[in-house]
Amino acid sequence: MVVIIITAGGCRYDKQEFIPCSDISDTLKKFNASVSHIIQNNCAKSPDCHARGGLSGVEFTNYTQIRANVDRIRLRAVVQQTMPAAGPLPPLEIAKIRCWIDNGAKDD
C-alpha cells in the first residue's frame, strides 16, 4: 500500500513576473546603456564572483568576456535564476539581459 501525503506548505516557488521585450525601450536593451551596468553591479563586483582575478575563474569585466559567456549568463541569470549568488535579479533586469541576448548580444 502506498500512502501519499500532500501538505499545503511544502515546496514553494516564487515565480517572477515575465516582462516582454516589447515593454522595454530599445535604449534599455543595449549593452552599454543597461546590460553592462547590471553585470558589473551584480556579477563582477566581488572577488568571489566574476571580477578580475575572481574565484569563479570566469571574468565578466568587459564586453568580450561577457559576450563569450552569453549562453552561460542566459542559463544561470535568466532561465534558472540561480545567479547572482545573492539571489535572482529583479524582473526588469532579467528582461533587459534576455532582450539584449535575444537581439544578438551586440556591443553598442
N, C-alpha and C positions, 0 to 999 in steps of 0.2 A: 504494500500500500504506500503510495506517495502522497505526502501532505505538502501543499504549497501554502505558505503564509505570505500575505501581501500586507505591507504596512504603509500607512499614509505618509509617514515621514522618512521613508527610505531614501533612495537615490534622488538627488536634486540636480537639475541642470538649468542654470540661468542663461537662457538664450538671449543673446544681444540683438538689438534692433538691426535689421539689414537696411542699409542706405544705398539706393541705386545710384549709379554713376550720373544719371541724368539730373539728380538732385544736387550735384556738386558743380560749382563753377569750374570752367576749364582751367583757370589760374590755379585753383587748389589741387588739380590733378597733376601738376607739373613737379618735376624733381626739385629744382632749386627753390621754388616758391613754397613748397609744403613738405614733400616726402623726405627730403634731406634733413630738415629740422626734426621731424618725427623720429627718424632713425638715430640722429645724433643725440637727441634728448632722452631716448628710451633704450637704445640698444648699444650705443658706443660711448656711454658716459662713465663707465667704471672699469677698472682693471679686471673685474670678474667676468666681464661680458665681451663685447666686440670692439673695445677700444684698442688703440695701438699697443701691441705687446700684451694684450689681454689673455686671460687664462683659457678662453674658448679656442684660441688659435686661429680664429677667423675674424679679420678686421672689417668693420663697416665704417671706415673713416673717409672714404671718397667715392665718387660715382662709380669708378671702375670696379672697386671691390664690392660695392652694393649690387651693381648690375650682374657681376659674376655669380652672385648668390641669390638672384631674384626668385628662383624656384624654392629655395630653402626658406626665404622670407615669406613667400606666399603660403607655404605649407604651415610654418610654425606660428606666424603672427596673424595671418588672415583666416586660414581654414581651421587649424587646430586651436588657435588662440592660446598656445602654451608659452609663447614668448611675447613680451619680455618676462623674465622670471618673476618680477614683482606682481604680475597679473596682466590680463589682456588689456590691450589698448582700448580707449573709448571707441564706440561705433563709428564716429566721424573719421577718426584717424585710420581705422581699419579700412574704411571705404576709400579714403584718399590713396592709400597704398595699393589696394585692389584695383582701383580705376587707373592709376598710373601704370601698373603692370599690364592690365588689360589693353591699355593704349600703346603698348610696345616698350615700356620702361625706358623711355628716351631721356637723354640729357638735354637740358634746355639752356 
